[in-house]
Amino acid sequence: MPRYVVLSRMTERGRHGLPKRLASSSVAEEAVALRGKLIEQYLLLGEWDLLSLVELPNNTAAQMLRVAHAGRGGVEREILPSIDLTLFERLLKQTTETTGPHRWQIRFPARLIRRLLRPYTVSQHRWRYFRPFVVEGRRNLDGFRGPAIFIANHSSHYDMYAFIEALPSRFRDRIYFGSAADRWYLKGRKEIQKQGWWRSLVLGCFPIHRGGGERSLGYPEWLIGKGNSIGIFPEGTRTTTGHFSKFRPGTARLALKTGVPVVPMYFEGLRKMLPKGHQTARPGPVTVRIGRPIEFDPGMDPMHATQLMYEAMKKLRDVGAS
């Protein structure tokens, strides 16, 4: 559960009863009422009078705790997110330099290793957690060889596993996925499985720099030019609500620049299995729906192409809701 630092101070009106007010502070009771708890509490000298460390379920609860005394006039509060000291020290020492992309990942030896390791790096997650695993619409890819840009909704770290397992075998060895460079491709990590080259080798990923704009399209454009397909989450980040986030136009720009079709896919059930912010997955049903390839007219406005992709994804989503 997230932790927050609660800073409290008495107004002029509240300072008349300072000792009594501090002794009978209601932070603990209010935290419990919000399904949290008080961890530690200290009296302060300076601008603030009281520091409380609390656990609360989310930012909404933290905001409710902050404004709880707003109408009483005796107490003012400020709430800040906290961070474990060990983690803070590790982050201070962590470099912001990144590795990759690794162009060798498309060569035959790398693709062979990826295929041989797939039962242990990808398929095991399907066998263990996707119960059952249903793929609808594969016939929409009959006779289609690619390359293409496959797009899907993003709600879980298990999305990539569903992506790979749902596609016909002719695409699995030649599809590559963009991953956040500042999360997955940082230099200096000791564990092999957390190093960028490992992700490039076993999952077929490549680094994407947030806010990189047109510069981020160079490597995937090169991959497509070599006859490979790309897997992209056009929302750019995992949803926490189950609703689509705003689609970013980079996918449409890449499709228009390379002239390859876009294949929409929709994943259902993965957000419940491993939602954002959770570390432990729980088995459950997963359904993947594959739509028909979409081809854009040359010169189409990228925003219009983005809207067409959004509508195609929405249509796949609504099939399950109907």
C-alpha positions, 0 to 999 in steps of 0.5 A: 500500500502506498505511503504518504507523509502528512504535515500538519500545522495549527493556524492562529486559531488552533494554536491556543489549544496546541498541546491538547490538539496535538495529543488528540490528533485525528490523523490515525482515526481518519487514516483507518476510516480511509482503509489505511493506517498510521505508521509513525508520528513526530512533533516538529520544530519549525514551519510544521508542527506534526509529521505523520507517516501513513499508509493509504490505498490511493491518491484519492484517499490521500486527498480526502485526508488532506482536506478533512479539516479544511472547514474547521479553521484550526489545522492545515495539512500538506500531503507528500508521497514517501519513498523507502530510504533504501530505494531512494539511495538506489535511485540516486546511484542509478544512471539515466544512460540507456542501451540499445537498440540491438540490430543483431536481434533480427539475425537468424541465431538470435531468432533461433535462440528466441524460439528455443527459449519461448516455452520458458520466457513466454509460453509458461505464463500462458500455461500457468495463468491464461485459463482458458486462453481464447483467440478470436479472428485469426482467420482475418490473417489468412493469406496475410504474410506481413510485414505489419504493425500490430496494435493492442490495448495496454493494461498489464505487463502480461500483454506482450505474452498474449500478443506473441501467443495469439499470433500465427507462428509465421509472425512470432519470430519476426515481430518486435516490440517497443519498450520504455528505455528508461525502465527496461534499457538502463545501463548498469543493472546486475541481473541478467534478466534486467539487462537491455540485451536480454530483453532484446534477445528473448522477447524481441524488444527495442528501446523507445524513449518517452517523448522522443517524437519522430526520432523514436520511429527510426529503428522500427522503420528500419525493422519494417524495412527488413521485412519484420513486423512491429507490436505497439501499444498506441496508448503508450502506458498501461490503463488503470481503469480499463478504458482506452487512454488517448492514442498517440499519433506515432503509430499512425505516422509509422504506418503512413511512412512505411506503407504497411497495414495496421492490424488491431487486436484487443486483449480482455482479462489481463487487467484483472490478472495483473493490474498496474501497480501489482506484482503477483498475477492470478489465473483467469480467462483471457480472450484476444480478438484480432481484427482485419488489417487496415490500410491507410491511403498515402498522404492521409492525415496522421490524426485521422489515421489514429482515429480509424485505429481507435474506432477499430479497437473500440469495435473489437472491445464492444464485441465482448460487451454486447 
